[in-house]
Amino acid sequence: MHKMFSRGALFATAAATLLLTGCATEDEVKKAQSTADQALTTAQSAQQTATGAQQAAQAAQQSADQANSAVNALSDEVHRKHKGQRG
């Protein structure tokens, strides 16, 4: 009997607390939505920045690869000429 009263009192207290504090006001909901919208805008902007950075990195890699190919070609040419002078 004591357990049942304790559970009932606990449930009643919890229910009263939820009723008093569980409902957000319209202003709170609007503020939460505004904050979520700002977060979404910031995330989209960050995604665009990251995409731009990735494209720049890919272009830099391509330039580095081209430069490396040019150096290798020049090195091969120098070796061939040097080898030809020896022979």
Buried (B, 14 or more C-beta within 10 A) or exposed (E): EEEEEEEEEEEEEEEEEEEEEEEEEEEEEEEEEEEEEEEEEEEEEEEEEEEEEEEEEEEEEEEEEEEEEEEEEEEEEEEEEEEEEEE
